[in-house]
Amino acid sequence: MKNDSLLIRVQAANPQPLIVQTDSLDLFNEITARPGDPRLATTAREPFFRRRRGLTLAVAFAVAALLASTAFAISRLVGSDVVGPDVTRAEYLQAQSQLELPPGATWPRFHGGPPNSVTGRGAGGGIAVLTAQNAWECYWVRSIRAGDTAGQARAHAALDNLLAHNVLEAPAGAPEDWRPAVPPTVPYVVYAHDGGLSWIRSSYAAAAAGHTRNLVQSCHANAPG
């Protein structure tokens, strides 16, 4: 009863009268019998529509070409410095000879995407840098738990060396795919200018002072697999 009363109040408040639905074509015939808008009959707009049709076909062709293209064709559209997974894998393997892992650690197997996937040039080296960084972080955590002061010092030094020579920070406002105009000759990774790199530096300083929470979190959060 309460719902029925509410419905009656809503209907009473409706300023529009109740419209009775009908299948009659009288209204339709009345509208279509009126003279048409003369502006629609002009030919002045026809070239515009032809241009738009041509543009639509060109866009459709470009999309079709992109969907059917190889990595090389995509790189021509996106940028000339895009490479396939074979190049990224080769960069990852080459970087292993330039980077050091802590005792007992091994390089994880490279898991690239499908054959037609692409990455920016240098991504393989960046993956290796991040892998080494995480390995040393976890080695530092294990050394702390084992009371191995020499291992702690070695891990701290290795991480500081990575930050100094293999880690860059993009300028403020730079795009996500920013790379330096003259890339380093060593494997490197670029951090966004969002405070992430500062957090890492402060985490290492805190760990050296005995506050290991952030270091432990980074070790577990970034571990491969």
ABEGO torsion letter per residue (X at the ends): XAAAAAAAAAAAABABBBBBBBABAAAAAAAAABBBBAAAABAAAAAAAAAAAAAAAAAAAAAAAAAABBAAAAAAAAEAABBBAAAAAAAAAAAAAABBBBBGBBBBBBBBBBAABBBBBGAAAAAAAAAAAAAAAAAAAAAAAAGBAAAAAAAAAAAAAAAAAABBBBBBGBBAABBBABBBABBBBBBBBAGAAAAAAAAAAAAAAGBAAAAAAAAAAABBX
